[in-house]
Every structure is written in structure tokens, then in C-alpha cells.
Amino acid sequence: MVETSGIIGVALVALGMVLTPGPNMIYLVSRSITQGRRAGVISLGGVAVGFLVYLIITNLGLSVVFIAVPELYVAVKLAGALYLGYLAWTALKPGGISVFAPQEIPPDTPRKLFTMGLVTNLLNPKIAIMYLSLIPQFVNPDDGNVLLQGILLGSVQIAVALTVNLSIVLAAGSISGFLARRPAWLKVQRYVMGAALGTLAVTLAIDTSAPSAPN
């Protein structure tokens, strides 16, 4: 079975990743602020299914493809780094918008909210790197079946991510109102978000780790 240190390690990595603003947080916050908490929760349902998709396909052998074609794995990481770099520039550039700043967004149906949450997560480079590169580092072949370890560790990541994201969805409106009354804080939040995204983009770009093969 998975060692306690591995579970704690994945939980800490997952917590750091989910607290770093990215596509999931931006979408969930924007929907929660403009359309209400119910819309945010429905969108989070789509995000949750996206996590399950990653959990299944990575543990059933997607990493084997990247091991066989390392250039493809590098391309995925670089594409993720470029995308996060773009998000960082969007936040830091003059006139950039904070993720918690109210914006005019047309309301969506529950089906579209769920679908967009799913698609946003599936195309999220942070989650792809999490499952293809970070979580496998905590899998130890000496501790038993690698497939079961991967599923357990992935489940830990999902639990952490959904708990934090649900808290953000429920608090988004209050946070937005708080920051709206304090423009200076809103600017600071935007700079912190941009710096975090930029740091993650650089980290992904220079990362040389390889995916682990399933048992």
C-alpha cells in the first residue's frame, strides 16, 4: 500500500497547485460571482469529472505513450508553460483584470456550466502535469500494485482540490465584494496571481522529470 509520507506529499502538492490561480479557479470564480453559487457548484461538478478522467487515463497507461514518445511529453509541458505564462501576462499587464473583479458574462444553462467546467479542467495544463509528472513521483513499486497506488494518490488529489475549490466557490462573492471596496487590495491580488502563474510557468518549462510507467 501507499506510505503515509506519499499521501501527505501528494496532499501538499495538490494543495499548493489548487491555491495557485489557474484556469479552473478563474472559471469557477467568474461563474460564482456573475451567476451565483449554484452555478459555481454545477461548474465544479464538471471539474470533478475532469479529474476522474485524468485519474483513469493516466493510471491505465497514458504515461506509457509519453515514455515511448518523450518529445510529445516535452511538448505538453512546454505548451502548459506557455499557457500559464500567457495567463500571468494577462494578470500583470497594464489594465489587467483580477480573477475576483466582477465582469459582465452572460448566464449559462446548467448543462453548459457543467460542460465548460469539464472542458476547462481537461485542458488545464496544471492538472495534466500533476497527473503525468508530479503524482507518479510518489508511487513506489516496492509498496505493491502501482495501479492501485496511482488511483489512491489521485483520489487524495481530487479530495483536496474539490474541498478547496468548493470553499472558493462559496466565498467568491464575499471576496469579490471585499476587494471591490479596497481597490489597492484588488491590484495586489492581481499581482500575486500573476507572479504565482509566472513562477509555475517557469518551473514547468525547466522541469526535466519524466512520467512513471504503470505496473
C-alpha positions as CSV (number, residue, x, y, z in Angstrom):
1,M,0.0,0.0,0.0
2,V,0.9,3.7,-0.3
3,E,3.1,5.0,2.6
4,T,1.7,7.8,4.7
5,S,4.5,10.1,3.6
6,G,3.3,9.6,0.0
7,I,-0.2,10.5,0.8
8,I,0.9,13.6,2.7
9,G,3.2,14.6,-0.1
10,V,0.5,14.4,-2.7
11,A,-1.9,16.3,-0.5
12,L,0.6,19.1,0.0
13,V,1.4,19.2,-3.7
14,A,-2.3,19.2,-4.6
15,L,-2.9,22.0,-2.0
16,G,-0.2,24.2,-3.5
17,M,-1.4,23.6,-7.0
18,V,-5.1,24.3,-6.3
19,L,-4.2,27.5,-4.4
20,T,-2.2,28.7,-7.4
21,P,-4.6,30.6,-9.6
22,G,-5.2,28.9,-12.9
23,P,-7.9,28.1,-15.5
24,N,-10.1,26.2,-13.0
25,M,-10.1,28.9,-10.4
26,I,-10.6,31.6,-12.9
27,Y,-13.7,29.9,-14.4
28,L,-15.2,28.8,-11.1
29,V,-14.8,32.3,-9.5
30,S,-16.1,34.1,-12.6
31,R,-19.2,32.0,-12.7
32,S,-19.8,32.1,-9.0
33,I,-19.6,35.9,-9.0
34,T,-21.7,36.6,-12.1
35,Q,-24.2,33.8,-11.8
36,G,-24.3,32.8,-8.2
37,R,-23.0,29.9,-6.0
38,R,-25.3,27.3,-7.6
39,A,-23.7,28.0,-11.0
40,G,-20.3,27.7,-9.4
41,V,-21.2,24.3,-7.8
42,I,-22.5,23.0,-11.1
43,S,-19.3,24.1,-12.8
44,L,-17.3,22.4,-10.1
45,G,-19.2,19.2,-10.9
46,G,-17.7,19.3,-14.4
47,V,-14.3,20.0,-13.0
48,A,-14.7,16.9,-10.7
49,V,-15.5,14.7,-13.7
50,G,-12.4,16.1,-15.4
51,F,-10.3,14.9,-12.5
52,L,-11.8,11.4,-12.8
53,V,-10.9,11.3,-16.5
54,Y,-7.3,12.2,-15.8
55,L,-7.2,9.7,-12.9
56,I,-8.5,6.9,-15.2
57,I,-6.5,7.5,-18.3
58,T,-3.2,8.2,-16.6
59,N,-3.4,5.1,-14.5
60,L,-4.4,2.9,-17.4
61,G,-1.4,3.7,-19.4
62,L,-1.3,7.3,-20.9
63,S,2.1,7.7,-19.3
64,V,3.4,4.8,-21.4
65,V,2.7,6.9,-24.5
66,F,4.8,9.7,-23.2
67,I,7.6,7.3,-22.2
68,A,7.6,5.9,-25.7
69,V,7.5,9.4,-27.3
70,P,9.4,11.7,-24.9
71,E,9.2,14.6,-27.4
72,L,5.4,14.6,-27.0
73,Y,5.7,14.7,-23.2
74,V,8.1,17.7,-23.5
75,A,5.7,19.4,-25.9
76,V,2.8,19.0,-23.5
77,K,4.9,20.5,-20.7
78,L,6.1,23.4,-22.8
79,A,2.5,24.1,-24.1
80,G,1.4,24.2,-20.5
81,A,4.2,26.5,-19.5
82,L,3.3,28.9,-22.4
83,Y,-0.3,28.9,-21.5
84,L,0.4,29.7,-17.8
85,G,2.8,32.3,-18.9
86,Y,0.0,33.9,-21.0
87,L,-2.3,33.9,-18.0
88,A,0.4,35.5,-16.0
89,W,0.9,38.3,-18.6
90,T,-2.9,38.8,-18.7
91,A,-2.9,39.4,-15.0
92,L,0.3,41.6,-14.8
93,K,0.0,43.7,-17.9
94,P,-1.3,47.3,-17.6
95,G,-5.0,47.2,-17.3
96,G,-5.1,43.6,-16.3
97,I,-8.1,42.2,-14.6
98,S,-8.2,40.4,-11.2
99,V,-9.8,37.0,-11.1
100,F,-12.1,38.4,-8.3
101,A,-13.1,41.5,-10.3
102,P,-16.8,41.5,-11.3
103,Q,-17.2,41.0,-15.1
104,E,-20.1,41.1,-17.5
105,I,-20.6,37.4,-18.5
106,P,-23.9,36.2,-20.0
107,P,-25.6,33.5,-17.8
108,D,-25.2,29.9,-19.0
109,T,-27.5,26.9,-18.7
110,P,-26.6,24.1,-16.1
111,R,-25.6,21.8,-19.0
112,K,-23.2,24.4,-20.4
113,L,-21.9,25.2,-16.9
114,F,-21.1,21.6,-16.3
115,T,-19.6,21.1,-19.8
116,M,-17.4,24.2,-19.5
117,G,-16.1,23.1,-16.1
118,L,-15.2,19.7,-17.6
119,V,-13.5,21.1,-20.7
120,T,-11.7,23.8,-18.7
121,N,-10.2,21.1,-16.4
122,L,-9.3,18.7,-19.2
123,L,-7.4,21.5,-21.0
124,N,-5.8,22.7,-17.7
125,P,-2.0,22.2,-18.1
126,K,-1.6,22.3,-14.3
127,I,-3.8,19.2,-13.9
128,A,-2.1,17.4,-16.8
129,I,1.3,18.0,-15.3
130,M,0.0,16.9,-11.8
131,Y,-1.1,13.5,-13.1
132,L,1.6,12.9,-15.7
133,S,4.6,14.1,-13.7
134,L,4.1,15.0,-10.1
135,I,1.9,12.3,-8.6
136,P,3.9,9.4,-10.2
137,Q,6.9,10.6,-8.2
138,F,5.1,9.4,-5.0
139,V,4.4,5.9,-6.5
140,N,6.8,3.3,-5.2
141,P,6.9,-0.1,-7.0
142,D,8.2,-1.7,-3.8
143,D,4.9,-0.8,-2.0
144,G,2.7,-3.0,-4.1
145,N,0.5,-2.6,-7.2
146,V,1.4,0.6,-9.0
147,L,-2.1,0.9,-10.5
148,L,-3.8,0.9,-7.1
149,Q,-1.3,3.3,-5.7
150,G,-1.9,5.7,-8.6
151,I,-5.7,5.5,-8.0
152,L,-5.3,6.1,-4.3
153,L,-3.0,9.0,-4.7
154,G,-5.1,10.5,-7.4
155,S,-8.1,10.3,-5.1
156,V,-6.2,12.2,-2.5
157,Q,-5.5,15.0,-5.0
158,I,-9.2,15.1,-6.1
159,A,-10.4,15.3,-2.5
160,V,-8.1,18.2,-1.7
161,A,-8.8,20.0,-5.0
162,L,-12.6,19.7,-4.6
163,T,-12.6,20.8,-1.0
164,V,-10.6,23.9,-1.7
165,N,-12.5,24.8,-4.9
166,L,-15.8,24.4,-3.2
167,S,-14.7,26.8,-0.5
168,I,-13.6,29.3,-3.2
169,V,-16.9,28.9,-5.0
170,L,-18.9,29.6,-1.8
171,A,-16.7,32.5,-0.8
172,A,-16.1,34.1,-4.2
173,G,-19.0,36.6,-3.9
174,S,-17.9,37.8,-0.5
175,I,-14.2,38.0,-1.5
176,S,-15.2,40.0,-4.7
177,G,-17.2,42.5,-2.6
178,F,-14.4,42.8,-0.1
179,L,-11.8,43.5,-2.7
180,A,-14.2,45.8,-4.7
181,R,-14.3,48.1,-1.7
182,R,-10.5,48.1,-1.5
183,P,-9.1,48.8,-5.0
184,A,-5.5,48.6,-3.7
185,W,-6.0,45.1,-2.4
186,L,-7.6,44.1,-5.7
187,K,-4.4,45.2,-7.5
188,V,-2.2,43.4,-5.0
189,Q,-4.2,40.2,-5.6
190,R,-3.8,40.6,-9.3
191,Y,0.0,40.9,-9.0
192,V,0.2,38.0,-6.6
193,M,-1.8,35.8,-9.0
194,G,0.4,36.9,-12.0
195,A,3.6,36.2,-10.1
196,A,2.4,32.8,-9.0
197,L,1.3,31.9,-12.5
198,G,4.6,33.1,-13.9
199,T,6.6,31.1,-11.4
200,L,4.7,28.0,-12.2
201,A,5.2,28.6,-15.9
202,V,9.0,28.8,-15.5
203,T,9.0,25.8,-13.2
204,L,7.2,23.7,-15.8
205,A,9.5,25.0,-18.6
206,I,12.7,23.9,-16.8
207,D,11.3,20.7,-15.3
208,T,13.3,17.6,-16.5
209,S,11.3,14.9,-14.7
210,A,9.8,12.0,-16.7
211,P,6.4,10.2,-16.2
212,S,6.3,6.9,-14.4
213,A,5.1,3.8,-16.1
214,P,2.2,1.9,-14.7
215,N,2.7,-1.6,-13.2
